[in-house]
Amino acid sequence: MNYRHGFHAGNFADVVKHTVLLQLLDYLQQKASPYCFIDTHAGDGCYDLTALPTQKTLEAEQGIYRLLMMKPHPEMLEQYLAIACKEQNYLGSPLLAAQCSRPIDRIILNEKHPESYLALKKNVQGYTNVAVHERDAYEFLPALLPPKEKRGLVLIDPAFEDKQEMQHLIACLTQCMRRWPQGLYLIWLPIVGRNDYKVRDLTHIGFEKYLTIEFYIKTPSIDAPGLIGCSLLLINPPWQIETQLHPLLDYLWQVLHKDQASTWSIKVHTDSKIK
């Protein structure tokens, strides 16, 4: 409950997560029927990059600002760069999703931190297709599934302050897969030194198909301080989405990595021991 994303807004992990997110939302909009987007740990929704929290860490300097300095930009980043950072404000996943959505699409946001919840409600005012909740994420999510639209995307992006976070996440995902096994789920995990949260800890739940991304800006080391990379687990990835994401992630790594010995990867897996 102490975590505030303002200290990390616009960092390299945000860039990776949000560019992948927009690719998935674009995929959902290729069909005329509505979809539902659910964000379980939504945060404030919008962050002032000139405010004290962001200025204290300067993580945006090595993330969104570094990316903006690289010109010309690849076409695949145009949408993200056009909306993600305006007038020193960085948009988080709730506002990115809201700005990209159609009136027929439904967006459900959840944020438990009381101050972030109030900021989120203020930041999404005016979007008639957005609902905001203040609940425990892992109780909130299974209760919503399956959504009435029958198709959509769930983003799970915890702060990982709680030492039991992975256990809570595993229990929640197990329920979700029973209720809505065909849904798209995007889960973000931090990599801090060698004490990273392993995607494989989640895969024993059982998925017919899933995609994993590992993105390092520094070489893994026990002594490496702070966030050195991030992982993404995408359950039920759209057909050939990896071919779209590969050049995107490769470009981002070329721009954002700090250590030439670091690396990134994307892999599609099938049948993780379905129960």
C-alpha angles and dihedrals in degrees: 000000000000096000118109117182093209089089090061104030114139095012123141092271091054090050092052095044096045097046090052090046093055091051089055094047089050089053091053091052092057087084121066094225119092124260135201123232117197123190112189099187101030102164121194095322094223131043132198105226091199092057123105099258094057094038090052094061101025088206091142088064089067093040129035095006093052089050093049091054092059109089139216095035123213114257090243090067098047097095094047095048092044094060109017100073122030129157092348092308120121117205118221125210096282095059094037088056093044094050092049096045129100122230090255093056121089126221122196117189129189130190124167100189104096097219093045090047091056091046090049093051090051094047095052096047110131096035104110094190095056127094124187127206134186105209144118103285097222094052093040099053104055090047090062097051132140096027117220090245089064090216134064148095134281119204116200112187110160126185091231092220092129114079088216094053096113092049090051091047093050092049091048095047090049090058092043094053090053093050100039112011094164096055125112113247124186114191123186121207128184125231112211114175108304092322094087126148106253120230088210088066087070101041096073087075086079129251128180090217135003140165127219130200125190116187121183126183092180134035112265111259137158089232097046107119124221130352111344099169147340139231131216126200115197114190116204095008116203116257112284093352087139090067089058095043097047098072091039094054093042090055092047091051092050089054102036108036119105101190120054089211091061119095147184136220143189123198136173117216133189133206109006094192101291111218 
